[in-house]
Each structure stands twice: as C-alpha cells, then as structure tokens.
C-alpha cells in the first residue's frame, strides 16, 4: 500500500527501478537480483507508513494481543504470498512455451483462473488498495505538518493548499525512475522516525507495564489485525520480486526471512510505543513526539519524501484510468480531430484523480481507523481470499486434502474478515 512498494532493484548494483517497469523488463530478460538485494526489496515493498499506526493498534487491543495479532497477520500473509508462487510454478510447468514463462502478474493469475472477470476483479481491488494507500499518505502528511506548524492551518488545509498543487504538478512526470531517489530518501526518513520514536519511548520507560493492558478483549483484536494486514500489504509485488531474482528457487527462503524480521520489528515497535505513551498514544505515533528541532526535522523530511513518492503510489491508478480513457471512441475521435487533445485529456485525467484522492483524504478524520478498515476489507481480499481462490483453481487437483482444507480456511476467513470490516463501518455510522 506504500509508494515505495513500487520501487525495487532489478539487478546488480543498478539504481532502484520501479517494479511496474521492472516487471516489464523481466519479460524481456531474466532477473539478476541477488538474494541480499531481493531481501532488501521485499522489506521496501512491505514496510511503509502503516508501521507508525501500530502503537495505537496495540493501545486498542493490548500489548500481548497486539503482538499476537502482528505475528498472526505476518504468518498468514507469508503463507498466502507463497500460494501465489505455487500458482506461478504450476503454470510454468504446464505452459513452458508461453511468452509469459515465469513472469506472471497478479492480474494474469486472475485471468488464468476466471477469465476476463478474474483479471478485472483483481485489478479493481489493486486499484482500490492503491487509492486507499494514497489517501493514507495524504492524511499522514497533513496531520504531521499540522503537528509542526499548527498555527498555520488545519490538516485538511495543508492537503488542499500545499499537497494538492504539488501533486498536480508532479502528476505530469511520467517517468517513475526519476522519482526513485525520493523513495530511498523516504526509506531513510522512515527509519529515522522509527529510531527517534524508540529513543523517546525508552526515555519514558519508568514503570513501563504499569497501567498498560495486555489484553483488551476479543472485539479489539480485529482492529489490530486490520492495521497489521495493512502494514504487511505488498501482494501485487510478490511475483515481480520473485521474477527479479537470478536464483528464483531461493525466493521462498528469502521471503520467509524478510517477513520474520518484519514481524519482530513491527511487534517491538508497537509494544514500545504503547508502553511509553499508554492511553495517550495517538493513531500516528509521530504525533506523540515533542516538537523539538530533531523530531520536527524528521517529520518534515518524512512528509517531503512521501510527497515525492506519492506519484509512484498513484501510477497504477493513472495507468488504469488512461487505458480506459484512450480506448473510448469519443477520445479517439477527439484526438484525431484536435491537435494536443490527447496530451490535454490524459493530464486532465491525472489531475482529476489526484483531486478526488485529496478530497477523500480531507474528509477522513482518523488515520488509525482508516488503515484498519482498508486492511480488514480490501487488503484482506487481496491477501487471503484471492490467493486461496487462485491456488485452489490452479493447484487444487494435485493437493492433499489437508492443503485444500487449509486453503478453504483462508478463503472463508478472508471473506468473514472483510465482511466484518464493512459491517463495523456501517454500524459506526
């Protein structure tokens, strides 16, 4: 769900290449990424701003329940990512002469299983999840800028007065590789933010477990699980990452190592944040930090970096909208008859999508509740329902009974969890 999820190193010591481009290059040539590079790319594709909402989720569920929720979400996500790799392996064995040999996308799997409807459903869910991530970006940036410059304007005003014009200007950049340095900068700022949060947390540890709940009841667990699933989201990149490796047989082990490490980091970060601030923990943990020069510099730096990686998050949305736009009869006729109409139409669609996302972000008051909702609905469908469906359809006939039952379990769990997320939002309004 993070903009940096669209950037990873394809081979050797080459600069970061957006995975949306790397996958296309992978169709023309084999991947050359080493295991170490792929490990780093997996971490980049998964870890994003959602981690900064984990301490609030731990406050909601309790530090023990939160830790268990993060571990469960990580293990479930890893299993379902490996289901996609199983599907790719099966198709590769069956279709050795295919041009897409070894280079299937998530949408390709949907089409292989359920035809055009399967591809459309998969890509629509990816589109919505990208839009949700883009909205979360703007909420995060607006609230952090407001925490540093509270005397200037509200979070919504920051979105409209500063972020919207900047993002409209950046939407004219069509080459994502030119934005890759900002992805690296965003990663550095994210690490610095986590380090400063932990440093501040440790300074507050007097009696860390006093008045801190370990378990707040069963009804709090889905909220935390939704935030954790949002934090582990990176499914649309799984097959591209696997294809980018020089030794693809090592991908399962590399992916397992990365997810295990992320689970430890997420759980530790969530526990430290909650133990430090207790019931005053905010839904974006950086908002708990004092406004001294170091924390303010990290907040502003993180906001700037995320603002420049926001176009990467929007890129899949622009691609889908532009393809539909260009295929319409009206647009074809207009482009043929009016000079410059194609350029104007495509960039107008980009500006419109940025504006729509900005408007949505300005009306969402709570970052934590929003990412939990996205995680428990759209991300649950992408992370659990579709992988289980695809695995049953492609590999099901050759699986043992217990593997089929396990897949059905993930399928039913994903549907139930997504339904719960929708019902919770409806009842809360």
ROVO-259868 format. One record per residue (C-alpha): residue number from 0; residue in one letter; chain; x, z, y. Coordinates in steps of 0.02 Angstrom, whole numbers. Last residue first. Layout:
  resi  resn  chain       X       Z       Y
   NUM     a      A       X       Z       Y
...
***
This chain:
  resi  resn  chain       X       Z       Y
   428     x      A   -1109     560     275
   427     x      A   -1017     670     151
   426     x      A   -1137     612      15
   425     x      A   -1088     430      37
   424     x      A    -902     470      41
   423     x      A    -914     576    -117
   422     x      A   -1017     441    -206
   421     x      A    -883     310    -172
   420     x      A    -741     419    -233
   419     x      A    -838     473    -387
   418     x      A    -873     292    -431
   417     x      A    -687     252    -418
   416     x      A    -646     399    -532
   415     x      A    -778     351    -659
   414     x      A    -720     169    -663
   413     x      A    -538     220    -680
   412     x      A    -577     348    -815
   411     x      A    -679     221    -913
   410     x      A    -538      94    -911
   409     x      A    -404     223    -945
   408     x      A    -500     285   -1097
   407     x      A    -534     108   -1155
   406     x      A    -347      77   -1151
   405     x      A    -316     236   -1251
   404     x      A    -447     184   -1379
   403     x      A    -364      15   -1396
   402     x      A    -196      99   -1421
   401     x      A    -273     217   -1552
   400     x      A    -347      71   -1649
   399     x      A    -183     -23   -1662
   398     x      A    -152    -173   -1553
   397     x      A    -140    -357   -1602
   396     x      A    -318    -406   -1551
   395     x      A    -305    -310   -1388
   394     x      A    -153    -398   -1314
   393     x      A    -233    -519   -1191
   392     x      A    -410    -451   -1166
   391     x      A    -374    -267   -1197
   390     x      A    -219    -275   -1087
   389     x      A    -312    -364    -948
   388     x      A    -453    -236    -949
   387     x      A    -331     -89    -953
   386     x      A    -229    -162    -811
   385     x      A    -389    -199    -711
   384     x      A    -466     -25    -726
   383     x      A    -313      87    -702
   382     x      A    -204      45    -553
   381     x      A    -302     -93    -467
   380     x      A    -471      -8    -487
   379     x      A    -397     164    -448
   378     x      A    -311      90    -295
   377     x      A    -478      25    -230
   376     x      A    -575     186    -260
   375     x      A    -481     351    -278
   374     x      A    -328     295    -180
   373     x      A    -429     218     -38
   372     x      A    -535     378     -25
   371     x      A    -382     491     -34
   370     x      A    -296     385      99
   369     x      A    -447     406     213
   368     x      A    -470     592     185
   367     x      A    -288     626     227
   366     x      A    -283     515     382
   365     x      A    -439     594     459
   364     x      A    -530     525     612
   363     x      A    -564     345     560
   362     x      A    -645     248     704
   361     x      A    -483     186     784
   360     x      A    -419     121     617
   359     x      A    -572       8     595
   358     x      A    -547     -65     769
   357     x      A    -363     -97     734
   356     x      A    -400    -183     568
   355     x      A    -525    -297     656
   354     x      A    -402    -338     796
   353     x      A    -263    -382     673
   352     x      A    -384    -494     578
   351     x      A    -439    -582     739
   350     x      A    -260    -610     797
   349     x      A    -217    -690     630
   348     x      A    -373    -800     634
   347     x      A    -329    -855     811
   346     x      A    -155    -899     750
   345     x      A    -226   -1014     618
   344     x      A    -352   -1095     735
   343     x      A    -229   -1125     877
   342     x      A     -99   -1205     764
   341     x      A    -229   -1314     679
   340     x      A    -313   -1362     843
   339     x      A    -149   -1423     919
   338     x      A    -213   -1601     940
   337     x      A    -399   -1615     913
   336     x      A    -477   -1745     797
   335     x      A    -387   -1715     633
   334     x      A    -375   -1527     654
   333     x      A    -561   -1519     697
   332     x      A    -610   -1618     543
   331     x      A    -503   -1511     429
   330     x      A    -569   -1352     510
   329     x      A    -750   -1404     488
   328     x      A    -723   -1452     306
   327     x      A    -655   -1281     261
   326     x      A    -496   -1278     157
   325     x      A    -387   -1227     304
   324     x      A    -490   -1071     339
   323     x      A    -494   -1015     158
   322     x      A    -305   -1034     144
   321     x      A    -284    -950     314
   320     x      A    -387    -798     263
   319     x      A    -290    -775     101
   318     x      A    -120    -794     185
   317     x      A    -164    -683     332
   316     x      A    -217    -542     216
   315     x      A     -59    -562     111
   314     x      A      47    -551     272
   313     x      A     -39    -397     346
   312     x      A      77    -272     262
   311     x      A     228    -375     315
   310     x      A     157    -382     492
   309     x      A     154    -189     493
   308     x      A     341    -185     462
   307     x      A     378    -190     649
   306     x      A     252     -53     689
   305     x      A     319      48     543
   304     x      A     494      46     618
   303     x      A     431      94     791
   302     x      A     325     236     721
   301     x      A     469     302     615
   300     x      A     584     299     765
   299     x      A     456     389     872
   298     x      A     430     524     741
   297     x      A     617     540     708
   296     x      A     655     557     894
   295     x      A     517     685     915
   294     x      A     587     787     770
   293     x      A     762     787     845
   292     x      A     712     816    1028
   291     x      A     597     963     995
   290     x      A     410     942     971
   289     x      A     389    1066     829
   288     x      A     337     991     661
   287     x      A     160    1015     598
   286     x      A     112     837     649
   285     x      A     249     774     532
   284     x      A     143     839     387
   283     x      A       6     710     414
   282     x      A    -155     791     349
   281     x      A    -107     953     435
   280     x      A     -47    1112     350
   279     x      A    -121    1262     444
   278     x      A    -187    1338     282
   277     x      A     -10    1362     217
   276     x      A     127    1297     331
   275     x      A     286    1326     231
   274     x      A     211    1339      56
   273     x      A     110    1181      87
   272     x      A     258    1077     145
   271     x      A     374    1139       9
   270     x      A     246    1107    -128
   269     x      A     207     931     -70
   268     x      A     390     884     -51
   267     x      A     436     954    -221
   266     x      A     290     865    -307
   265     x      A     328     699    -222
   264     x      A     516     709    -256
   263     x      A     493     755    -440
   262     x      A     360     620    -466
   261     x      A     471     493    -377
   260     x      A     614     529    -496
   259     x      A     504     505    -649
   258     x      A     434     344    -573
   257     x      A     608     272    -545
   256     x      A     673     319    -717
   255     x      A     520     244    -802
   254     x      A     537      83    -702
   253     x      A     720      66    -751
   252     x      A     680      98    -934
   251     x      A     539     -30    -934
   250     x      A     644    -156    -838
   249     x      A     791    -159    -959
   248     x      A     725    -309   -1057
   247     x      A     720    -405    -894
   246     x      A     908    -419    -886
   245     x      A     935    -525    -729
   244     x      A     790    -436    -647
   243     x      A     678    -523    -518
   242     x      A     541    -556    -646
   241     x      A     512    -370    -672
   240     x      A     500    -341    -485
   239     x      A     377    -484    -466
   238     x      A     276    -417    -613
   237     x      A     260    -244    -537
   236     x      A     233    -294    -355
   235     x      A      42    -300    -353
   234     x      A      43    -131    -437
   233     x      A     130     -36    -300
   232     x      A      18     115    -273
   231     x      A     104     278    -313
   230     x      A      61     363    -148
   229     x      A    -119     302    -154
   228     x      A    -130     372    -331
   227     x      A     -63     538    -264
   226     x      A    -191     543    -123
   225     x      A    -330     508    -247
   224     x      A    -264     641    -368
   223     x      A    -265     767    -227
   222     x      A    -446     731    -184
   221     x      A    -495     727    -368
   220     x      A    -417     901    -395
   219     x      A    -517     994    -262
   218     x      A    -677     996    -365
   217     x      A    -590    1085    -510
   216     x      A    -549    1242    -412
   215     x      A    -425    1296    -280
   214     x      A    -274    1326    -392
   213     x      A    -105    1396    -341
   212     x      A    -167    1464    -175
   211     x      A     -39    1522     -47
   210     x      A     -71    1690      35
   209     x      A     106    1747      -6
   208     x      A     199    1617    -108
   207     x      A     329    1576      25
   206     x      A     372    1754      79
   205     x      A     498    1712     213
   204     x      A     510    1524     192
   203     x      A     486    1459     369
   202     x      A     664    1397     386
   201     x      A     646    1308     220
   200     x      A     497    1209     284
   199     x      A     589    1153     441
   198     x      A     729    1083     333
   197     x      A     601    1005     214
   196     x      A     512     919     359
   195     x      A     678     862     431
   194     x      A     728     784     264
   193     x      A     558     700     242
   192     x      A     567     625     417
   191     x      A     746     569     389
   190     x      A     696     483     226
   189     x      A     552     395     313
   188     x      A     665     346     458
   187     x      A     791     268     338
   186     x      A     653     175     246
   185     x      A     582     111     411
   184     x      A     754      48     463
   183     x      A     768     -47     298
   182     x      A     597    -124     327
   181     x      A     648    -162     507
   180     x      A     795    -263     441
   179     x      A     670    -365     335
   178     x      A     573    -430     487
   177     x      A     663    -598     497
   176     x      A     632    -620     310
   175     x      A     445    -616     345
   174     x      A     447    -788     426
   173     x      A     275    -818     505
   172     x      A     304    -726     668
   171     x      A     148    -758     774
   170     x      A      72    -597     706
   169     x      A     209    -503     800
   168     x      A     124    -539     967
   167     x      A     -44    -480     901
   166     x      A      43    -327     829
   165     x      A     120    -281     997
   164     x      A     -45    -305    1090
   163     x      A    -139    -198     961
   162     x      A      -7     -60     949
   161     x      A       7     -16    1132
   160     x      A    -161      -3    1222
   159     x      A    -278     -16    1072
   158     x      A    -189      94     946
   157     x      A    -122     214    1077
   156     x      A    -299     232    1145
   155     x      A    -362     278     971
   154     x      A    -228     414     957
   153     x      A    -279     484    1129
   152     x      A    -181     456    1290
   151     x      A     -35     509    1399
   150     x      A     -25     699    1390
   149     x      A     -11     697    1201
   148     x      A     152     600    1206
   147     x      A     239     670    1051
   146     x      A      83     716     950
   145     x      A      -7     562    1016
   144     x      A     133     450     951
   143     x      A     113     533     781
   142     x      A     -76     510     781
   141     x      A     -68     327     830
   140     x      A      70     284     707
   139     x      A     -17     366     558
   138     x      A    -187     292     601
   137     x      A    -108     120     623
   136     x      A     -16     128     457
   135     x      A    -170     193     367
   134     x      A    -267      42     430
   133     x      A    -132     -73     362
   132     x      A    -138      16     194
   131     x      A    -325      -5     186
   130     x      A    -307    -189     229
   129     x      A    -179    -208      90
   128     x      A    -298    -120     -30
   127     x      A    -439    -236      25
   126     x      A    -333    -391      -5
   125     x      A    -271    -327    -173
   124     x      A    -451    -295    -224
   123     x      A    -500    -470    -166
   122     x      A    -352    -544    -261
   121     x      A    -403    -463    -424
   120     x      A    -586    -509    -406
   119     x      A    -545    -689    -360
   118     x      A    -424    -710    -505
   117     x      A    -548    -638    -629
   116     x      A    -690    -745    -561
   115     x      A    -581    -900    -576
   114     x      A    -552    -871    -760
   113     x      A    -580    -703    -845
   112     x      A    -421    -660    -940
   111     x      A    -297    -794    -889
   110     x      A    -367    -792    -712
   109     x      A    -344    -605    -694
   108     x      A    -169    -618    -766
   107     x      A    -126    -753    -639
   106     x      A    -192    -640    -499
   105     x      A     -69    -503    -548
   104     x      A      69    -631    -540
   103     x      A     150    -717    -688
   102     x      A     332    -769    -683
   101     x      A     396    -760    -863
   100     x      A     352    -941    -902
    99     x      A     248   -1002    -755
    98     x      A     291   -1183    -795
    97     x      A     218   -1158    -970
    96     x      A     318   -1217   -1120
    95     x      A     335   -1045   -1199
    94     x      A     150   -1009   -1190
    93     x      A     112    -885   -1330
    92     x      A     269    -779   -1318
    91     x      A     264    -781   -1128
    90     x      A      80    -733   -1129
    89     x      A     117    -582   -1238
    88     x      A     266    -528   -1133
    87     x      A     164    -542    -972
    86     x      A      24    -437   -1047
    85     x      A     149    -305   -1105
    84     x      A     223    -303    -928
    83     x      A      48    -272    -858
    82     x      A      24    -129    -982
    81     x      A     190     -57    -923
    80     x      A     115     -38    -750
    79     x      A     -31      52    -832
    78     x      A      83     179    -915
    77     x      A     183     208    -756
    76     x      A      24     236    -655
    75     x      A     -42     362    -781
    74     x      A     123     456    -780
    73     x      A     131     460    -591
    72     x      A     -51     512    -568
    71     x      A     -32     651    -697
    70     x      A     128     716    -618
    69     x      A      51     712    -444
    68     x      A    -105     802    -506
    67     x      A      -2     934    -597
    66     x      A      95     969    -438
    65     x      A     -66     979    -338
    64     x      A    -146    1097    -463
    63     x      A       5    1212    -451
    62     x      A      16    1204    -261
    61     x      A    -169    1224    -228
    60     x      A    -300    1086    -219
    59     x      A    -334    1067     -33
    58     x      A    -165    1135      28
    57     x      A     -81    1022    -101
    56     x      A    -173     873     -26
    55     x      A    -111     927     146
    54     x      A      67     933      79
    53     x      A      43     757       6
    52     x      A      -1     666     167
    51     x      A     180     626     212
    50     x      A     200     543      41
    49     x      A      68     415      90
    48     x      A     189     343     218
    47     x      A     279     245      84
    46     x      A     362     260     -86
    45     x      A     308     130    -212
    44     x      A     390     -37    -171
    43     x      A     546      47    -100
    42     x      A     569     151    -259
    41     x      A     546      -3    -367
    40     x      A     671    -100    -261
    39     x      A     801      37    -278
    38     x      A     784      38    -467
    37     x      A     789    -152    -464
    36     x      A     954    -148    -370
    35     x      A    1026     -24    -495
    34     x      A     966    -126    -643
    33     x      A    1043    -283    -571
    32     x      A     942    -416    -481
    31     x      A     975    -597    -529
    30     x      A     804    -672    -557
    29     x      A     792    -844    -634
    28     x      A     764    -996    -528
    27     x      A     617   -1100    -467
    26     x      A     478    -979    -514
    25     x      A     585    -835    -451
    24     x      A     590    -916    -279
    23     x      A     401    -899    -270
    22     x      A     415    -718    -324
    21     x      A     550    -684    -196
    20     x      A     439    -751     -57
    19     x      A     298    -626     -83
    18     x      A     433    -504    -134
    17     x      A     503    -509      41
    16     x      A     692    -533      30
    15     x      A     811    -392      71
    14     x      A     983    -463     103
    13     x      A    1084    -534     -40
    12     x      A    1207    -418    -127
    11     x      A    1167    -490    -297
    10     x      A     989    -548    -324
     9     x      A     808    -530    -269
     8     x      A     819    -378    -155
     7     x      A     650    -307    -109
     6     x      A     519    -319      29
     5     x      A     329    -321      16
     4     x      A     317    -137     -28
     3     x      A     397    -101     140
     2     x      A     228    -132     217
     1     x      A     155      12     114
     0     x      A       0       0       0
***
